[in-house]
Amino acid sequence: MDRVNATTPSASSADDPARAAFAALRTPEGEQLLAELRDQDPADELATATRLRRTHPAELVSAALGQARLRQRAVAKFGAEDAYRMYFTPNGVEQATRTSVAAHRAARFAGLGVRSVADLCCGIGGDAIALARAGISVLAVDRDPLTAEVAHANAEALGLADLIEVRCADVTEIDTAPYDAVFVDPARRGGRGRIFDPEAYSPPLSWATAAALKAPRAALKIAPGIPHEAIGPEAEAEWISDGGDVKEAVLWYGEGFAPGAFRATLLPSGATLSAPAPLPAPPVGPVGRYLYEPDGAVIRAHLVADLVERCGGRLVDETIAYITSDEPYSSPYVTGYEITDELPFSMKRLKALLRERRIGVLTVKKRGSAVEPEELRRRMKLSGPGSATVFLTRVAGAPTMLIGHSLG
């Protein structure tokens, strides 16, 4: 369980083509190639590879082109400034926490006075980087040698090596007692893709929960779609969205958190909504003048009932997360619309209404409908200067179209 030294390839790395290729990328020649390929157009990759192989080893060129592609993909999660200094693996890009979410989690730890964290299943180091930037000392552990070397390289590349120690080890063998907190991010992908059974995570959810409960404070990253019944009463469960898209869920344990509570947090604003779970079922009633679409994190956290109470509204259907009211309501947790028409579902009637109002731009939203938005737009043959939003949903169990426009 030695600390990883990614700058000096070990003898064992020479026997592993992937690790040997990564070590070559960290040489001056490899770094020069990566700098050259920063703005590489994937469409030109074959010509670029042919040109570069005239002056560089073919294996190094292939590794550099692959790393350049990964860096371009990583910009969406890490931003260009960090992504083009960091190193990635295909799984690392796919599974890494985006910077905004990792920074939010690190800030919660730091706000409670946490000064050291054992980051178990650290991957390429996305969370370790955010924790270190919050002033927290990190032990980052991953059992895959290449992944651990990449994590160490990233700590060095971003000037955080003094705060991040990387170990290649089995996380189940790590003594976390010396640390203020534990963070566990089990692998949720296998050889056949995404894993939905929490006990099939690596390590299993039950082990991760036991490790979290041993620590003074802990966070456990889980899939947003986890069944609520799989969440123990000791945890505060938080769903996090960024720019309106739900990115992940995290279970918090220990002092400073609220066992049994469900929370929805919206980034980048940081707005957060929480309530004890479960909430009573909200009322259901007719469509009013206004319709509200809750943020996905609110829906995942089962906090729609809280918003219904806050706005004095009701659901349009007991199974649909659309809120309606007769008075306007403003909240960071919903997007509001003014509804002008409520019609039984009919492609023919919708097409006639849109033609009559000269609607050329149509936003299609749906919940509880099998109709595909693109197919609907194609069949409408839109033309005109106007715009509108149509909701394909159910109202009191009946397929319904609601037409309106955004209050924003």
N, C-alpha and C positions, 0 to 999 in steps of 0.2 A: 504494500500500500504506500509506495513512495510517492513523493510529490513529482508531478510530471515536469520534465524539462523538454519542452517541444523544440528547443533550438539545437539540441544535440541528439540526433537520432540514435536510439539504442540498437544493439545488435539484432534484437527481435524485430525492430521496425524494418530492417533491411529485408527480412523474410516476408514482409507484408507489402504487396505492391501499392495498396492505397496509402499506407503510412509513408512509404518511400517517396511516392509522388508528392505527398503533402510536404515532406521535408525538403524536397527539391524546390517547391514553390517559395520556401522561406530563405533560399539563397539569394544573393544579389541578382543573379541572372533571372531567377523566378520572379522576384519582386519587380524587376524592370519589365518583364513580359506582362505582368498583371497591370502595371501602370499604363502600358501601351494599349491594353485591351479594355480599358475602363469604359469607353464609349463604343465598344464593338457592336455592330449591327448583326444580330443572329443570321440574317439573310445572307451576309457576306462571309459566313464562318468558313466555308470550304476554301474559298480563295485565300482568306487570311491564313488558314492552317497550311496551305501549300507554300505560301510566301515565307512564313516563319520557320518551317522545317528546313529551309535552305541554310539557316544560320543557327538553329537551336535543335537539341535532341527531340525526336518525335514524341517521346513519352512526356517530356516537359511541356511541349506545346499543347498536347491533349489535356494535360492537367490544368494548364493555365486557362485554356478556353472553357473548360468545365467550371473552374472557379469563377471566371468572369461572368458566366451565365448565372451562377448562384448569387453572386453579388448584386447583379441587376434585379433578380427576384427579391432579394432581401431588402432592397430600398423601401418597399412598401411597409415593412415592419420596423426597420431600424433607422430610416432616413439615409440620405445619400452620404452625409459626412461620416457616419459610423460604418455603414455597409461597405464602402469602398476601402476601408482600412481593416475590416474584419475578414475572417475566414469561415467557410461554411461547408457542411456536408448536405447532401440532398435531404436526408431526414431532419437534419438540424434546421434548415430553412423552414421546412413544413411544420415542425413541432414547436419551434421557438416562440416564446411570448413576445408580442410586439412591445416596443419600448414604452409606449404610453401606459399600457396595462401593468408592465413590470414596475414602472416608476410609481404608479398608484399604490401597488402592493408594498413596495419598499418604503413609501412615505407613511403608510399605516404602521409598519413595524417601527420605523424611526420615531414616529410620534409617541410611541409607548416606551421609548427609552431603550429599545433593543440596540445592542452594540456589536453582537456577533450572531451569525446565522450559519447553521449547517444546511447547505443546499444539496439535497439528495436527488439524484437523477438530474444533474445540472445541464445535460446536453451541451450545446456549444457555448453556454454561459450567458444567455440573455438576461436571466433574472439575477445572476451573480453580479453582472455589470451594473444593473440598476441599484442593487443593494449597496455595492461599493460606492457608487456615486452619491448615495444617501449617507455616506460616512460609516457604513457598517462593514466590519471584517467578516469575510466569507470563507468557509471551507466548502469548495465545490467538488462533488463526487460523481463520477460516472464510471461504469464498469467497462465501457468500450474504449480500448486504447486510443484509437484515432480520434474519437469524440473528445476524450480528455485532453489530447494534445491540441486540438482545435480550440477548446475552451481556454487553455493556458495561453495559446498564441493570441487570442482575442484580448485577454487581460493585459498582456504585454503591449499589444498594438494600441490600446486605448489608455495606456499609462496607469493601469490599475493593479499591476502585479503585486504591489506591496500590500494590497488589501484582499486579494483573492489568492488563496492556496488551492491548487487543483490536485486531486488524488484520483488515480485510476484504481477503483476498488468496487467490491460488492457493497451496496448501500446498507444491506442488512448486517454487515460486520462493523459498521461505524459506531463508535461511542459518541453520542451526541450530548452527553451530560455536561461537558464544559461550555456549551453554547447557550446564549440567551433564548434562542428560538430555532425552530426547525422548519424548513420549507421542503415539501415533497412534491415532485412533478412526475408521477408514474407515466411510463410509456403507454400510449393509448392507440398505438398502431402496431400491427403485426405483419406477417408475410402476405396476408390476404386483405390488408387495408385496415380501416378504422375498427377499433374494438368497442363494442357497446356494453358488454358485461363488465361491471367494475371489478369483479373478482378475476377477470382475465387480464386486467392491467398488469404491467410489470414494473414494480412489485404490485401485488393485489391491493385493492382498496382496504381490506381488513388489516393488512400489515401496515400500510401507510397511516391508517387511523390510529392503530396502537402506538406507532412511533410518535405521532402527533400528541397523543394524550400523555406521553411520558415527559414531554418538554414543558417548560414554563409557559411558552407561547408557541403556536405553530400555525402554518398555513398549508393547505393541501389543495393543489390544483386539480380540478376535475372537469369532465366534459359538461358543457351547458345543458345537455339533454338528460342528465342523470335523473332517474326517478326520485321524487322527493322522499319516498319511503326508504330509500337507501341512505338517507342522511340521518345520522344519529342525533339524539337530543343534546349532545354535548357541544355541537358545532353551531356557529353563526354562519349561515350560507349566504354568499354574495354572488350575484350575477353582474357581469360588467359588459357594457356595450361601448363601442368607440365609433363615433360618427353615425350612430343609429344601428350599427351591426353588432349583435351579441358575439363577443369574442371568447369568453370563458366564464367558468364559475370557480369559486374558491371557498373552501371551508376553513374557518378560523377557530382556533382553540386557545383557551387560557385566559389569563387576566387581561381585562380591557376589552373583551369581546362579549357578545350577548348570546349565550347558549339558547338554541331554539328559535332565534330570530331569522327572518329572511330579509335580504337587502338587495336593492337594485341601484347600481352606480352607473352614471352616464359620463363618459369622457368625450371631449376634453374638458367639459365644464366642471366635472367633479360633483355634480348634483347627486345626492344620494337619498333614497327613500327606504325606510325600514319599518317593519311591523312584526309583532309576535305572530307566529303561525300556529294553526291555520286561521284565516279570516273567515267570517260568515259569508255565505253566498250573497252576491249583490242582487238588487232587484232587477227585474226585466220589464220592459215596457215599449210603447210605440216610439218610432223614430221622431225625434224633435227637429228643431231647426239646425242644430249643430251636431257634428259627429267628431269623435276623438279617437285617434289611433295611438294606443300606448306604445312606448318604446319596448323593443323586444326583451330587454332585461327586466322590465316590470312584469311582462307576461310570464317569462320563465320563473320569476320569483313568486308568482301567484299573488301579486300585489294589485291586480286590477281592481279588486273590490275596494281597496283603500282610495284609489282615484275616483271611483264612482261616488263614494261618500263625500270626498272633498269637493267635487263639482256639483253635488246634488243631482246627479243624473241616474242613468240606468243602462243596462245592457240591451242591445237590440235582439239578442237571442241568448239563451242560457249557456250555449256552447261556443259563442263567438266573442272574441275580445275586442269588440267595437263598443264604445261608450257613446251615448247620446244624451243631450240635454236641451232645454228650451232657452237657456241663457248662455252667453259666451263664457268660456273658461280658459284661462291662460296658465300654462304649467310647462316646465322643461321636460316633463315626463310624457307629454302627449303632443301629437301634431293635430291641429284643429282644422275642420272644414265646415263651411256653410252648405247645407243640403238644399237644393232647389227642387229636386224631383225624386219620388219614390215610386218605382214601377215593378210589377212582376217581371221575372226574367224573360226577355224576348229579344233575340238578335234583331228581328225585323223592326220592333218598336224603337230600339235603341238607335239603329241606323237612321230611321226617319227623324228622330229627335235631333241627332247630331247634324244631319243635313239641314234641317230647318234652322238651327242656330249657327250654322256655318262654323262648326268646330273642326279645326285642322290639326290641333295638338291635343291628344287624349292620353291622360295618365290612367292606367288601369291597375287597381288594387283588388285583391281578393282574399277572402277567408271563408272557408266552407263551400267553395265552388271548384268544380273540376275544369272549368274553362281556362285555357291558356291565354294570357294577355296578348302575346304576339299574334295568335290566331284571330283573336277578336279584332285587334287593330286592322289586320289584313282584310277582314270581311267588312269592316265599316267603310273602307274607301274614303278616308277623311279628306276634306278640302275646306279651306276657309281660314279667316284670320283669328278665329276664337280658340279658346282652350278650355278644358274641363277635366274633371276627375270622375271616374266611375268606379264604384265599389260593387263588386260581385260577391254577394254574401247571402246569408239567410236571416230573415226577420220572422220571429215567432215560428221558426221551422220551415218557412216557405222560401224558395229561391227568389232573390230580390235584387234589383239594381237601384243603387242610390247615386244620384248625379249631383255634383256640386263643385266647389272650388276651395282652394286652400285659404285659410285665414291669414297665413303668413305673407 
